[in-house]
Amino acid sequence: MGAQLNLVENNLHLVDVSSRQMLFHIPSSSLFELDGLTAELIGLLRSSPMQTAEQIISELQQQFSVEQISETLAELIALELITDGSPLTPEIALKKITEFPLNTLVLNVNTGCNLSCSYCYKEDLDKPSAGKKMAFETAKQSIEMLLIESPDESRYNIVFFGGEPLSNLALIKEVVAYSEQRFAELNKPVDFTMTTNATLLTEEIADWLSEHRFGLSISMDGPKTIHDKNRITVGGQGTYDVVSRKAKMLLSRYPSRPVGARVTLTKGVTDIRQIWDHLFNELGFAEVGFAPVTSGDISYYNLSNEELVDVFANMKALGREYLEAALEHRNIGFSNMHQLITDLHEGNKKALPCGAGVAMLAVDHEGGLNLCHRFTGSDLDTFGDVQSGLDKPRLGEFLEQRLDRTDTGCSDCRIRNLCSGGCYHESYARYEDPTHPVYHYCDLMRDWVDFGIEVYSRIMAENPAYIDSYISPRRAH
């Protein structure tokens, strides 16, 4: 009697796309179109578990050859979609972290900001006159620490953050000059990235940023009535007029890289299409990305559960427009959809929700090493500093708490390797524990990924050239 075979339900998920059925292979984040034999095998083992290969062949040999059935069973066992009782490969989440291949540093160049956005999460934010600026020596030590910790990375990225980073432009220029020379000596490419509120931009600054090929994101929440609700000056005035004027100026004279808009969605703001239409079609941003606020420190600005349902429904509606455009070989710059398609196309599988603490760290104005830019100034302890180096044992121990999915809803979730428990800072804000999975929109995220599978599958079937034209090149930036 042969070994008894069973489905490994924890490793597979089926999604209907038009007349086809797609199999999402959860361990590898890979997609396969289900053929008739595989569909029959899955259906058979679902209805009648604990069957031997001989019993399965006997059941199906009128429809398929014995050789076909045997080969397909072997493939499904190799993919660990069917088990013959042999031990399965441990989940990626059970590994320890001992290596920290840092390639990205976020420099918090000034805690001061000339705006006073009502929903801001930054705990170290100061008024412009009280801003604490990073010294060049601290920035220099940051770069040297990066090279000591990770000398073998193929590419590096320096991110300028704040407050408003352009309020310390002098430091940014010093860091860029130092970095370009230092990385050139090592024959290593370095990229510069910045998120700015755009209010301090001038033509001269825009041209300098373009000359050094900065990747830029502008914080902008949409048309005037929406933007001016929360993105206000220290004196309480709306900033749409100045930001839109500066953004148009930048977009008209920034040839080096695409410029994106970053939208924060707060209580009462769910009309994603209207915001996207204004920023993409009217102002001309290359991409528009949406960040829903559900766990902000100021709970008044958090989207309600009902509003969050609306947000995801509206994201899917815009996603359908994205699909229609993609099939016509047009890109409508919807960043959230772009990212999901990228993850599915590349088979991205994440043991952790993002690169924070592994590939990326944020340096506060004093040189402390923070998990990411959202934690500078927070109560979460730093993990060493740029002067004495990274506290690897403590950082490893911290990350291993999130790696361990035992007794969490993540352990058997079908998107566990795409979501990996969600944003650390959101968990910190909501549960006061950055290692706690973010449970409050799991169902919405699962539905969003299913939608992404549908969109990606149709693009691959009907216009695969879209991927080569618009998805793959994003990595080159």
N, C-alpha and C positions, 0 to 999 in steps of 0.2 A: 504494500500500500504506500503511495507517494505521500509527500508532505502536503498538509492541508494549507490551502491558499486563502488569503483574506485581503480585502482592500485596505489600504492605509488612507482612510478618509482624511486624516490630518494633513496629508500631503497633496490633496487634489481638490480642485474646485471647477465645476462646469458652468460655462456661460453661453447662453443662446445668442447668436449673432445672425440676424436674418434667418436664412434657412440652414445655417451651419451651427455646429456646436463646438465651442473652443474649450480646451482643457488647460487650465492654469496650473502649472507645476509649481507648487508653493515653495519647495526648498530652493529652487533655482530662479524663481520669478520668470519662468519661461512659458511661452504659449505654444500650443499645438492644436491644429485642427483635428477634431476627432474623426477617425475613419469608422466605417461600419463595424469592423471587427472589434476595435477597442471599445466602442460604445456598447456592443453586445456583452463583452467581457465585464465591463463595469456594471452594467445592468444585472447581469447574472449573479455576480458576487454580492451585489447589494441585496438582491432578493433572496439569495441562498448562499450565505457565507460558509466557510469551512468546507470547501470543495477541493479535491485533488485535481492535478492537471489532467489525469485520465478521465475523470468525471466531466470536466469542462470540455475536453476534446469530444467526448461521446455526445455531449449536449449540442455542440456547435458544428460537428463535422459534416452535417448535411448542407450547411451554408458556406463553410470555408474549408480549405484543405488542412489536413493535420499539420503540415509543415508551416502554413501561415499561422495557425493557432499557437503552435509551439514557439515560433519566432516572436510573436507579439507578446506572449506570456513572459518570455525571457527578457524582452525589452522593458516591460512594465515592472518586472522584478528588479531589473538593474536601475530603473528610475525610482525604485522604492514606492511605487504606486500600488504594487501588490507585494505582500510579504509571504515568504514560505516558512516563517518562524525564525529566520536568521536575524541576528541583532541589526537594527537599523543604524545608519550613520547618525551620530549625535547632532542635535540641533546646533547651528552656528552660534546660538546664544549661550552655549555652555562653555565656550572658550574663555580663557583668561586674556587679559591685555597686559603685555609686558613691553610692547614696542609702541612708540608714539611718533609716527612718521609725519611730523609737522611740515606743512607746506604753506600755511596761511597764518598770518598774524593780523589781528585787528588792533590798531593803535587808537586809543581813546585820547585824541589830541587836545580836547578842551571839554571840560564839564559844562562850560557856559553855552547858552543858546539864546539867540535873539527872538525866538518864538516861545510861546507858552501854551503848547498844544494841550488841550484839556485832558486827553486820554494818555499822555506820555507815561511810559512804564519806567523810565530811567530814574533810579533812586539817587544817583549822584548828580542830577541836573541842577545847574545854578543859573541865576540871572547873568546877563552878559558881564556886568561889572564884577561879579564874584567868581567868574569861571576860573577853574584851576587848569592851567595849561601844562601839557607834557613838555619837559625839557628835551633838547636835542640829544643830550647824553643818554637819557632814558631810552629814546627811540633807537639810538645807535646800539646800545646794549641789547635791545630787543632783537635787532637784526643779527647781531653776533651770536646771541643765544640760539636763535633759530638755526643758524648754520652749524653751531656746535652740536645741537641736538639732532639735526637732520641734514647731514652733509650730502646725502646721496639722492635727494629728490630731483626729479627732472625739471620741475618748474616751481616757482614760488610766487606768492601773492601777498602784497601788503595792502591792507584795507584801512582807510582813514574814516574814523567815526567820532561821534561826539555825544552830547551837545551838537552844535553845528560845526563840522570840521573846518569849513572855510573861514571860521573866525580865528583859526590859527594857521593861516595860509603860509606864513613865514616858515613854520616848522615843516609843513608838508613839502615845501620846495627844497628845504635842506635834506629831508629824508629821501626824496626822489633823487636828488643829485648824488647822495651818498650810496643809495641802493644801486643805481644804474652803474656806478663805477665798481662797487664791490662785487656785484653779481657778474658783471662783465669779466672781471679778473678770474672768476671761477668758470667762465664760459657757460653760465646758467641764465636762462631767461627769467625775468621778473615782471609781474603784472601789478598794476595799481588799480584799486577799486575805491569808490566812495559813494556813500548815500548822503545827499544834501537836500536842504529845504529850498535851495535855489535863490533865496532872497539876496545873497551877497555876490551872486555871479555878475561879472562884467564881460564885455567882449574880450578884453585882454586876458582875463582868467580862463574864459572858455577856450581861447586859442592855445593857452599854455597847457591846459588839461588835454586837449586834443593832440598837441605835439607829443605828449608823453603817454598817449593812448590809454587814458583812464577809462575803466568801465564805470559808467555813471548810472545811478538810480536817483530819480527825483521823487521825494515824498509829496504826493499830491492826491487829494481824496475825491476829485471829480469836478463837476461843474460848480459854479460860484456858490449856489445855495447850500450844497453839501460840503464843499471844502471849507467855507467860512464858519461852519458850525463849531468846529473844534480846532482848526489850524489857525490860531490867532497870535497876535503879537503880545508881548509882555503887558502892553497897555490895553489889550482886549479887542483890538481891531482885526477884522478878517484880512487874510493875506492873499486871497485868490488873485486879485488884480496884479499885484507885483509878481507873484509866482508864475502866473500864466504868461506874463510879458517876458520874464527872464527865460522861461522854458522855451518859448517860441524863438527867442534870440539864440539860445543854445542849439536848438534843433536845426536852425537854419545854417549854422556854421560849425557843425561838429561831424566831420567826415570819418573820423578814425574808427569809431565803434558804434553799434546801435545803443541808443539811450532808452532806458525803461522807466516806467512810472510805478511807484509802489503805493498801493491804496490800503489804508486801514479802515476796516468796516466796523462800525460801532453801533450801539443801540439806535434803532430807527433807520439804519441805512442798509438796505438789502438789494437795491435796484442795480445789480451788477452790469446789466446791459447798457443802461443809460450812462453809467460812469465810464465803462469801456469805450462806448461810442464817442463820448466827448474827448477822452484822452488819446484814443487811437486815430479816429477819423478826423476830428476837428483840430486837435493840437499837433498830432503827428508823431506821438511816441512809437517806438518800434515794438515795445512790449508793454503790457499792463498786467501786474500781478496783484492779487488780493489777499490780504491777511485779516481774517475775522478775529475780533477781540472777544474771547469768551472767559478769560481768567485774569483780566486786568486788576491792578491793585485798587483802582477806583471802580467799585462794582457797578456804579450807575452806568458806566459806558459799555458794560458787557452786553453782548447780544443775548436775548432771551432764547430759550430752547426753541420756541416757535419761530423766532427770527432766524435762528441758525438753520432750521429746516428750509425756510424760504431762501436763504443764501445758497444752500447746496442745490436746491431746485433751480435757482437762477443760474448757478454755475453750469449745471447740466444743459440748460437752455442755450447759454452762450457756447457751450461745448458742441451742441448740435450745429450751430453756425460755423464753428471751427471746422467740424467735419465736412460740411457742405463746401466750405472754401478749400479745404485740403484736397478734396476730390476734384476740384477745378484748378488745382495747383496754385492756390493763393494762401498766404499766411496772414491771419488776422491778429497775431501777436498776443494771444491769451496765455500768459506765462504759466498759470497753474496747469492748464491742459498740456502745454509744451513739456512741462517737467514730468508729468505723469506718463506721457507718451515716451519720453526719453528713458525713464526708469524701466518701462516695459520693453522697449526696443533693445536696451543694453542688458536686460536681465539683471538689473541691479538688485542685490539682496543685502540687506543691512542688519547687522547684529545690534546696532545702535541707531537712534533716530537721525543723527546727523554727524558731521565731523567734529563737533565740539569736544575738546579734550583729547582728541586723537590726532586729527589732521590740522585742527585749528585751535588757537587760544587767543584770548583778548587781553591786552595789556592796559591796565588803568594808568592814570596820569603819574602815579608814583612808581610804576614798574611792577605792580602785582600781577600775577598770572591768573586770569579768570576763565571759567569754563567757556563763556562766550561773551559777546558785547552786551547782552542783556543783563549780565550779572555784575558788571562793574558798579561798585558802590553798594551792593546788596549785602545781606547778612551771611551769605554763603562764603565760607572761607576760601581764600585764594590757594592756589596750588604751587607755591613757591613764588619767586620773583626773578626778574631778568638779571639781577646782580648775582644771585647765588644759584640760579638754575631751577629747573622743573622738579617738583617733588613727585617723582614717578610712583613710588609705592602708594602714596595717599591718593593720587589721581587714579591709579589702577584699581585700588580698592573701591573708590567711588563708582567708577564705571562698571565694575563687576556686579554692583548691586542692580544696575539696570540690565546687564547681560543675563542675569539669572531670572528666567521667566517662570520659575516654579511657583505654583499657587497664584498665578496671575491670569487674567483673561487673555493675555497674549500667547500663552503656551500652545493653544490649539486654534488661534485665530488665523483665518486664511490670508490676511494681509500682514501677518506678523513680520515678514521680511521686507516689507515696503514701508510700513509705519513705525515698527519697532517701539511702540509705546508712546510715541508723540513727543512734543517739545519739552525739554527739561524745564525751561523757564515757566511754561504754562503750568506744569505740574507743581513747580515751586510756588507760583502765585495762587493756585487753586487749593493745593493740598499741603502747602508748606514743606514739601518733600520733593526735590527735583528728580529722585529716582522712581517716584510713583507713576505708573502708566496713566495717561490721560484717557479716562473712560467715557467722558460725557458726550463724545460724538463718534463713538466706535461704529455704530450702525450706519451713520451717514458716510463715514470714511469707507466702509466696506462697499456701500452702494456706489460711491464715487469711483472706486477702483474698478468695480464691475463695468461701470459706464466707460471708463478709460479703456478697458479690454475690448469693449464693443467698438469704440472709435478707432483704436489702433488696428484691430483686426480688419476693419473695413478699409482703412487707408492702405494696409499691406496688400489686401486683395484687389483693390480697385485703382490705386495710384501710389505704388511703392516709391516712385521717384520723389514724392514729397518728403520722405524721410531723409534722402540724400541731400535734397535742396535746403531743407529748413530745420531738421532736427540735428543731424550729425554736425553741421557747421557750428552750432552753438558751443560745442566743446572746444572749438578752436579759438574762441574768444578768451 
